[in-house]
Amino acid sequence: MSVDPREPHRKPASQGSRIDPYVGAYAARAQGMVASEVRALFAVASRPEVVSLAGGMPNVSALPLEHIGEIVQQVVAEQGATALQYGSAQGDPVLREQICEVMGLEGIDAAADDVIVTVGSQQALDLVTRVFVDPGDVVLCEAPTYVTAINTFAAFQADIRHVGMDEDGVIPEALEETLVRLAAEGRRVKFFYTVPNFQNPAGVTLSAERRSRVQEICARHGLLVLEDNPYGLLRYEGEPIPALRADAPDNVIYLGSFSKTLSPGFRIGWALAPSSVRAKLVLAAESAMLSHSTFNQMVVGRYLSTHPWREQIKDFNEMYRERRDTMLTALDSLMPAGSTWTRPQGGFFVWATLPEGLDTKAMLPRAVNERVAYVPGTGFYASDEGRRSMRLSFCYPAPEQIREGIRRLVGVIKSETSLRDTFGGVSVASADGGNGPTPDLP
């Protein structure tokens, strides 16, 4: 059979399927692209009758929306010809200077030339992975870790290895042991990814003593640190701890974002990297999307220069502190014996672990039927872990909704515990080993 060279090459239909005729044509890296458990919950969580303790959506109702509307009008009227035009892949230079001022609150002394603005910190994570990771390279992450980081690393065919953590963050001895073992195996580790402040999903903070130890271990092994810090300024108690990047400017790539301290709708994040790495990230950004939204950058820049944004963060912190305290009080009062949970000093999340024999993923359909949503712990591991755990978010619901959500959730947990005891130590929901169907979510 002759092939017309003008026609695009297609694999034989037999390599496809009735569901997806292109399945045989996808690149190998596409096999790692899967829907996250967090994203899949958004449709359910948005139903008005469901109390969502799932997604980490900032409560933008506390923003000065009228003032932001005025800023938008001013940018169009005064800078429209520039704001509506293409811009630099590195980002607006004025905004990059302002980002350095923001990072200074956590002890970082940075130059605007080493900052690259990104479409949220998620794009920064993607660009760093794109620049550093070849298929089969090892990436180290905390256990558990940010679900979309797992998806990003998997999409670039990284071998994701977890390092244990506790209430004080990642365990330095576990990090050292993992690096020694991988070196003995001849494996190539590209970087250690960490969310050191009010970690997503566990809510814990890496202690000051451990920070210095982790930095020493990584420096000795020549290992790059990827510090993701979207929650650092959302502290509700305790003293601020300098960022990892503050003490190791040559060994840390720092990722930041305005999504939590301003609004996710602007999609403005950034990476602070050593100069040589920054140049590679700019080239990767150019190939990915040519340039960012100049308009959004100018709006955020004008907000930072005309609004008391430090006071705005204090307002956020007061609001989120009340919500956190409400959730912890409800958990203290209602959760059954054998359950444990973290007590975050800031951020958005509490990590809860249920009694033996329960499976939070298998339990989720019953919880949704009882009009409460959470994120099962399995989504935060690259391995088959986290079945007894769940992430609970307190940032978006009002305090009275949080109390009601925990009440509904505890009712589901007690029902599952009763069924587990009735059926010989295994709950009905998890009798298939936890591999049963998840809710019918898009």
C-alpha positions as CSV (number, residue, x, y, z in Angstrom):
1,M,0.0,0.0,0.0
2,S,1.5,3.4,-1.0
3,V,1.5,6.3,1.5
4,D,0.9,9.8,0.4
5,P,3.7,11.9,2.0
6,R,1.5,14.9,2.1
7,E,-0.9,13.2,4.5
8,P,-0.1,13.3,8.3
9,H,1.1,9.9,9.6
10,R,-1.5,8.1,11.6
11,K,-1.1,4.8,13.4
12,P,-3.4,1.9,12.3
13,A,-6.9,2.1,13.7
14,S,-6.3,-1.2,15.6
15,Q,-3.9,0.7,17.9
16,G,-6.7,3.0,19.0
17,S,-9.9,2.2,20.8
18,R,-13.6,2.9,20.5
19,I,-13.3,5.3,23.4
20,D,-10.1,7.1,22.2
21,P,-9.1,6.5,18.6
22,Y,-5.8,8.4,19.2
23,V,-4.6,6.3,22.1
24,G,-1.9,4.7,19.9
25,A,-0.6,8.1,18.8
26,Y,0.2,9.7,22.1
27,A,3.7,10.4,23.3
28,A,5.0,8.1,26.1
29,R,5.0,11.1,28.5
30,A,1.3,11.5,28.0
31,Q,0.8,8.2,29.9
32,G,1.7,10.1,33.1
33,M,-1.0,12.7,32.6
34,V,-3.9,11.8,34.8
35,A,-6.7,13.8,36.4
36,S,-5.9,14.9,40.0
37,E,-8.2,13.9,42.8
38,V,-8.5,17.6,43.8
39,R,-9.5,18.8,40.3
40,A,-12.0,16.0,39.9
41,L,-13.8,17.1,43.1
42,F,-14.4,20.7,42.0
43,A,-17.7,19.9,40.2
44,V,-19.1,18.1,43.2
45,A,-17.7,20.7,45.7
46,S,-19.4,23.5,43.9
47,R,-22.9,22.2,44.5
48,P,-24.6,24.5,47.1
49,E,-25.8,21.6,49.3
50,V,-22.3,20.2,49.6
51,V,-19.9,21.5,52.3
52,S,-16.5,21.4,50.5
53,L,-13.5,20.7,52.7
54,A,-11.7,19.8,49.6
55,G,-10.2,22.4,47.3
56,G,-7.8,25.0,48.6
57,M,-9.6,28.0,47.0
58,P,-8.7,31.4,48.6
59,N,-11.6,33.4,49.9
60,V,-11.3,36.4,47.6
61,S,-14.4,38.0,49.1
62,A,-12.1,39.6,51.6
63,L,-10.4,41.6,48.7
64,P,-11.1,45.3,48.1
65,L,-13.0,44.4,44.9
66,E,-14.1,48.0,44.2
67,H,-10.5,49.2,44.4
68,I,-9.3,46.4,42.1
69,G,-12.0,47.4,39.6
70,E,-10.7,51.0,39.7
71,I,-7.2,49.7,39.1
72,V,-8.3,47.8,36.0
73,Q,-9.9,50.9,34.6
74,Q,-6.8,53.0,35.3
75,V,-4.5,50.5,33.6
76,V,-6.7,50.5,30.5
77,A,-7.1,54.3,30.4
78,E,-3.5,55.1,31.2
79,Q,-1.4,52.2,30.0
80,G,-3.7,50.4,27.6
81,A,-1.5,50.5,24.5
82,T,1.2,48.7,26.5
83,A,-0.9,46.5,28.7
84,L,-2.8,45.0,25.8
85,Q,0.4,44.2,23.8
86,Y,2.9,41.4,23.8
87,G,5.4,41.4,26.6
88,S,8.6,39.9,27.8
89,A,8.8,36.1,28.6
90,Q,10.7,37.1,31.7
91,G,7.9,39.4,32.9
92,D,7.3,43.0,33.6
93,P,10.4,44.6,35.1
94,V,8.4,46.8,37.5
95,L,6.5,43.8,38.8
96,R,9.8,41.8,39.2
97,E,11.1,44.6,41.5
98,Q,8.0,44.4,43.5
99,I,8.2,40.7,43.8
100,C,11.7,41.1,45.3
101,E,10.1,43.4,47.9
102,V,7.5,40.7,48.7
103,M,10.2,38.0,49.1
104,G,12.2,40.3,51.4
105,L,9.5,39.7,54.1
106,E,10.9,36.1,54.4
107,G,14.6,37.1,54.4
108,I,15.3,36.8,50.7
109,D,17.7,39.3,49.2
110,A,17.1,39.0,45.4
111,A,17.8,40.9,42.2
112,A,14.9,41.5,39.8
113,D,17.1,40.1,37.0
114,D,16.9,36.7,38.6
115,V,13.1,36.6,38.8
116,I,10.9,35.2,36.0
117,V,7.2,35.8,36.2
118,T,5.1,32.8,35.4
119,V,1.4,31.9,34.9
120,G,1.0,31.0,38.5
121,S,3.6,29.1,40.4
122,Q,2.3,25.9,38.7
123,Q,3.9,27.0,35.4
124,A,7.2,27.7,37.2
125,L,7.1,24.1,38.5
126,D,6.5,22.9,35.0
127,L,9.3,25.0,33.5
128,V,11.8,23.8,36.2
129,T,10.9,20.2,35.5
130,R,11.1,20.7,31.7
131,V,14.6,22.2,32.1
132,F,16.0,19.6,34.5
133,V,14.3,16.2,34.1
134,D,15.0,13.5,31.6
135,P,12.8,10.4,31.5
136,G,13.9,8.1,34.4
137,D,15.5,10.8,36.4
138,V,14.7,10.7,40.1
139,V,12.8,13.6,41.8
140,L,12.5,13.5,45.6
141,C,9.4,14.8,47.3
142,E,8.0,14.8,50.8
143,A,5.5,12.2,51.8
144,P,2.8,13.3,51.2
145,T,3.3,16.0,48.7
146,Y,1.4,18.5,46.5
147,V,-0.8,16.5,44.1
148,T,-0.2,18.6,41.0
149,A,3.5,18.4,41.5
150,I,3.2,14.6,41.3
151,N,1.3,15.0,38.1
152,T,3.8,17.4,36.6
153,F,6.8,15.2,37.5
154,A,5.0,12.1,36.1
155,A,4.2,13.9,32.9
156,F,7.9,14.4,32.3
157,Q,8.4,10.7,33.2
158,A,10.4,11.3,36.4
159,D,10.9,8.5,38.9
160,I,9.2,10.1,42.0
161,R,10.6,8.9,45.3
162,H,9.1,10.0,48.6
163,V,11.0,11.1,51.8
164,G,9.3,10.7,55.2
165,M,8.1,13.6,57.2
166,D,6.5,14.3,60.6
167,E,5.0,17.2,62.5
168,D,8.3,19.1,62.0
169,G,8.5,18.6,58.3
170,V,10.8,16.3,56.2
171,I,13.0,14.1,58.3
172,P,16.7,14.9,57.5
173,E,17.9,11.4,58.3
174,A,15.3,9.9,55.9
175,L,16.6,12.4,53.2
176,E,20.2,11.3,53.8
177,E,19.4,7.6,53.7
178,T,17.4,8.0,50.5
179,L,20.2,9.9,48.8
180,V,22.9,7.4,49.9
181,R,20.7,4.4,48.7
182,L,20.0,6.0,45.3
183,A,23.7,6.9,44.8
184,A,24.6,3.2,45.5
185,E,22.0,2.2,42.9
186,G,23.7,4.6,40.4
187,R,20.5,6.7,40.1
188,R,20.5,10.3,39.1
189,V,18.6,12.6,41.4
190,K,17.7,16.0,39.9
191,F,16.2,17.9,42.8
192,F,14.4,17.8,46.1
193,Y,10.9,19.3,45.9
194,T,9.6,20.8,49.2
195,V,6.7,22.9,50.5
196,P,8.4,24.0,53.7
197,N,5.7,26.3,55.1
198,F,2.3,25.0,56.1
199,Q,2.7,22.2,53.6
200,N,0.2,21.2,51.1
201,P,-1.4,18.8,52.0
202,A,-0.1,18.1,55.5
203,G,-0.1,21.6,57.0
204,V,3.2,21.1,58.8
205,T,6.1,23.5,58.7
206,L,9.8,22.5,58.4
207,S,11.5,23.6,61.7
208,A,14.4,26.0,61.7
209,E,16.8,23.3,63.0
210,R,15.8,20.9,60.3
211,R,16.1,23.6,57.6
212,S,19.8,24.0,58.2
213,R,20.2,20.2,58.3
214,V,18.3,19.7,55.0
215,Q,20.4,22.4,53.3
216,E,23.6,20.9,54.5
217,I,22.6,17.4,53.3
218,C,21.5,18.7,49.9
219,A,24.7,20.9,49.5
220,R,26.9,17.9,50.4
221,H,25.2,15.7,47.8
222,G,25.2,18.4,45.1
223,L,21.4,18.3,45.1
224,L,19.3,21.3,43.9
225,V,16.3,22.3,46.2
226,L,13.0,23.4,44.7
227,E,11.3,25.4,47.3
228,D,7.6,26.0,46.7
229,N,6.2,28.6,49.1
230,P,2.7,29.9,48.2
231,Y,1.5,30.0,51.8
232,G,4.6,31.5,53.6
233,L,3.0,34.8,54.4
234,L,-0.3,33.2,55.7
235,R,1.0,32.6,59.2
236,Y,-1.5,32.6,62.1
237,E,0.8,31.8,65.0
238,G,4.5,31.4,65.8
239,E,7.5,33.3,64.6
240,P,8.4,33.5,60.8
241,I,11.2,31.3,59.7
242,P,13.5,32.6,56.8
243,A,12.9,30.9,53.5
244,L,15.4,28.2,52.5
245,R,16.4,30.4,49.6
246,A,17.4,33.1,52.1
247,D,20.3,31.0,53.3
248,A,21.2,29.1,50.1
249,P,20.9,31.4,47.1
250,D,23.1,29.2,44.9
251,N,21.4,25.9,45.7
252,V,17.7,26.8,45.8
253,I,15.1,27.6,43.2
254,Y,12.3,29.5,44.9
255,L,8.7,29.4,43.6
256,G,6.2,32.0,44.8
257,S,2.7,33.1,43.9
258,F,0.1,35.8,44.3
259,S,-2.7,33.3,44.1
260,K,-3.1,32.9,47.9
261,T,-2.2,36.5,49.1
262,L,-4.1,38.3,46.3
263,S,-6.1,36.2,43.9
264,P,-5.7,33.1,41.8
265,G,-7.6,34.7,38.9
266,F,-4.7,36.9,37.9
267,R,-2.5,33.8,37.4
268,I,0.7,35.5,38.5
269,G,3.5,33.5,40.1
270,W,7.3,33.5,39.8
271,A,10.5,31.7,40.1
272,L,13.7,33.0,41.6
273,A,16.7,31.1,40.3
274,P,20.4,31.4,39.9
275,S,21.3,33.4,36.8
276,S,22.2,30.5,34.6
277,V,19.1,28.6,35.5
278,R,16.9,31.7,35.1
279,A,18.1,32.1,31.5
280,K,17.0,28.5,30.7
281,L,13.6,29.1,32.3
282,V,13.1,32.2,30.2
283,L,13.8,30.2,27.0
284,A,11.5,27.4,28.1
285,A,8.7,30.0,28.9
286,E,9.1,31.5,25.4
287,S,8.7,28.2,23.8
288,A,5.7,27.3,26.0
289,M,3.6,30.5,25.7
290,L,5.7,33.3,24.1
291,S,4.8,35.9,26.7
292,H,2.6,36.3,29.8
293,S,-0.4,38.6,30.2
294,T,1.1,42.1,30.3
295,F,-2.3,43.4,31.4
296,N,-2.6,41.1,34.4
297,Q,1.0,41.9,35.5
298,M,0.3,45.7,35.3
299,V,-2.9,45.3,37.3
300,V,-1.1,43.4,40.0
301,G,1.8,45.8,39.9
302,R,-0.5,48.8,40.4
303,Y,-2.3,47.0,43.2
304,L,1.0,46.5,45.0
305,S,2.0,50.2,44.6
306,T,-1.4,51.7,45.5
307,H,-2.9,49.4,48.1
308,P,-1.6,48.6,51.6
309,W,-1.1,44.9,50.6
310,R,0.7,44.1,53.8
311,E,-2.4,45.1,55.8
312,Q,-4.5,43.1,53.3
313,I,-2.5,40.0,54.1
314,K,-3.1,40.6,57.8
315,D,-6.9,40.7,57.1
316,F,-6.6,37.4,55.3
317,N,-4.7,35.9,58.2
318,E,-7.4,37.0,60.7
319,M,-10.1,35.4,58.5
320,Y,-8.2,32.2,57.9
321,R,-7.1,31.9,61.6
322,E,-10.8,31.9,62.6
323,R,-11.6,29.2,60.1
324,R,-8.6,27.1,61.1
325,D,-9.5,27.4,64.8
326,T,-13.1,26.4,64.0
327,M,-12.0,23.3,62.2
328,L,-9.5,22.2,64.9
329,T,-12.1,22.8,67.6
330,A,-14.7,20.7,65.7
331,L,-12.2,17.9,65.2
332,D,-11.2,17.9,68.8
333,S,-14.8,17.6,69.9
334,L,-16.2,15.2,67.3
335,M,-13.5,12.9,65.8
336,P,-13.6,9.3,67.0
337,A,-10.8,7.6,69.0
338,G,-7.9,6.4,66.9
339,S,-8.0,9.5,64.6
340,T,-5.1,12.0,64.4
341,W,-4.7,15.3,62.6
342,T,-2.1,18.0,62.2
343,R,-2.4,21.5,63.8
344,P,-1.1,23.9,61.2
345,Q,0.4,27.3,62.1
346,G,-0.8,28.8,58.9
347,G,-1.8,27.9,55.3
348,F,-5.0,26.2,54.3
349,F,-4.9,22.5,55.2
350,V,-5.3,20.0,58.0
351,W,-4.1,16.4,57.4
352,A,-6.3,13.8,59.1
353,T,-5.6,10.1,59.5
354,L,-8.5,7.7,60.4
355,P,-8.5,4.5,62.5
356,E,-7.2,1.3,61.0
357,G,-9.3,-0.4,58.5
358,L,-10.9,2.7,56.9
359,D,-10.2,3.8,53.3
360,T,-10.8,7.5,52.6
361,K,-11.0,7.0,48.8
362,A,-13.5,4.2,49.0
363,M,-15.5,6.2,51.6
364,L,-15.7,9.3,49.5
365,P,-19.0,8.4,47.6
366,R,-20.7,7.9,50.9
367,A,-19.4,11.3,52.1
368,V,-20.6,13.0,49.0
369,N,-24.0,11.4,49.5
370,E,-24.0,13.0,53.0
371,R,-23.1,16.3,51.4
372,V,-19.5,16.8,52.5
373,A,-16.4,16.6,50.4
374,Y,-12.7,16.1,51.2
375,V,-9.6,14.9,49.2
376,P,-8.5,11.3,49.8
377,G,-4.9,10.9,50.9
378,T,-4.0,8.6,48.1
379,G,-3.8,11.5,45.6
380,F,-0.8,13.0,47.4
381,Y,1.5,10.0,46.9
382,A,3.1,8.6,43.8
383,S,3.0,5.2,45.5
384,D,0.1,3.2,47.0
385,E,0.0,5.1,50.3
386,G,-2.3,7.4,52.2
387,R,-5.5,5.2,52.2
388,R,-6.4,6.1,55.8
389,S,-5.7,9.8,55.4
390,M,-7.5,12.9,54.0
391,R,-6.8,16.5,53.3
392,L,-9.3,18.9,54.9
393,S,-9.3,22.6,53.7
394,F,-10.6,25.4,55.9
395,C,-9.9,28.4,53.8
396,Y,-13.1,28.8,51.8
397,P,-16.1,27.7,53.9
398,A,-17.5,30.0,56.5
399,P,-17.0,28.9,60.2
400,E,-20.6,27.6,60.5
401,Q,-20.2,25.6,57.3
402,I,-16.9,24.1,58.6
403,R,-18.6,23.0,61.8
404,E,-21.4,21.4,59.8
405,G,-19.0,19.8,57.4
406,I,-17.0,18.2,60.2
407,R,-20.3,17.0,61.8
408,R,-21.3,15.3,58.5
409,L,-17.9,13.9,58.0
410,V,-17.7,12.4,61.4
411,G,-21.1,10.8,60.9
412,V,-19.8,9.1,57.8
413,I,-16.6,7.9,59.6
414,K,-18.6,6.4,62.4
415,S,-20.9,4.7,60.0
416,E,-17.9,3.2,58.1
417,T,-16.4,2.2,61.4
418,S,-19.6,0.4,62.4
419,L,-19.7,-1.4,59.1
420,R,-16.0,-2.4,59.4
421,D,-16.6,-3.9,62.8
422,T,-19.7,-5.7,61.6
423,F,-18.0,-7.3,58.6
424,G,-14.9,-8.6,60.3
425,G,-12.6,-5.7,60.5
426,V,-13.0,-4.4,56.9
427,S,-15.4,-1.7,56.1
428,V,-17.9,-2.3,53.3
429,A,-16.6,0.6,51.3
430,S,-13.0,-0.8,51.4
431,A,-13.8,-4.5,51.1
432,D,-12.4,-4.4,47.5
433,G,-9.1,-3.2,48.8
434,G,-9.8,0.4,48.1
435,N,-9.9,0.0,44.3
436,G,-13.6,0.4,43.9
437,P,-15.2,3.2,41.9
438,T,-14.7,6.8,42.8
439,P,-17.7,9.2,42.6
440,D,-19.0,10.0,39.2
441,L,-17.0,13.1,38.8
442,P,-15.8,14.8,35.6
